[in-house]
Amino acid sequence: MGFVDRVNRAFFRRLRARSPRYAVKTDAVRVTHPDGRDYRLLFADLTTATLHHRDVYAYDAIILALGFTNGETIEFAQDDPDWEQLVHALDRSGRIGEPSNIWQL
């Protein structure tokens, strides 16, 4: 692993420590905030799924933004630990327009 990769991983680790944690379940994403709030966002309530890239230091991060009926939007990066679980759960939910094997890089 190169220097830039180590810096990026350290940056994301620090950012995640202050951000809500997401756990992908079969039919929902469980959201746990650092202040202790805990709730679920059901895939049945999914309204948008947008894939884009974001410049992060020396590389592009692939981001999937999910919007829900309650107005909340959450983002997953392709290097997040739950990425594979997320795309498989989205495929099973039938709530996205194309299967992940078509749009996933």
N, C-alpha and C positions, 0 to 999 in steps of 0.2 A: 504494500500500500504506500503510495507516494505522500509527500508532505501535504499537498493540496487536499487529498482525500482525507487525511487525518484531521486537518483543520475543519473541513466541511462536516465530518462526522461529529467532532466536538461541538461545533456550532449548533447542529441539529439536536444533539443530546441536551445541551443547555436550554435551547428553545422549548423542547418537549417537556422539560422539567417544570416549566411555568404554564404550559398549555394543558387544555383538557386531554384526558387519555381516552382513546377509542378502542373498543373491543368488538370485533365483528362476530355476530351470532348468525344463526341460520336465517332468521327473518328480520333482523334489526341490527343497528349499531348501538352499543351501550356507551354512553358518554359519562365520564367521571371527571368533575372539575377539581382543581386543587383545594377549593374551599369545602369539599365534601358533597356538593350537589351531585346527584346521580339519576340518570333517566335513560330511556330508550327512544331511539328514532326508528320507527318501523319502515321497512322497505316498501310496504303498501302505501305509505304516505310520501314516497319519493316523487318529486315534481320535475326536477332537472338533474342531469348528469352531464357535466362538461369536462372534457379532457383538454388540457393545455400545457404548455411548458413555461417555466419561469427561470430567468437567469439567476443563478445563485453562485456568486463568486466566479469560479473558473469553469463551471459546467451548467447545463440546463437540467432542471428538475422536472420530471413529468408529474403533473398534478391532476387529480380527479376531484372535482368539486361536486358535492351532492347537495341539492336543495330539497327541503321538505315542506310540507303544507303549513307547518307552524312558523315558517319564515326563516328558520335556521339553515345555514349553509356550513357544511364541514368539508375539510380538504384532506385528502390522503396523497402522499408522495409515493412514487413507485418503489422507493427504497424503504418504505415503512414495513415493519415486520408483518402486519396484517394484510398487505397488498393482495397476495394470492387468495387468501380467504375472502377478501372483499369482492374481487372480480368473480370468483366462483359463486358467491352468494347473490351477486347482482344477476349473473346468468340464470341461476335457479329462480330468482324472483320474477323474471319475465318483465321487469319494469324498465329495461333499457332497449333501445332500438335495434342494436346490433350485438351479436355475441362478442365477448371480450377477445376471442382469438382473431377477430377482424381488426379491431382498433388498438389492441395492446401492442406496444413496441417490444 
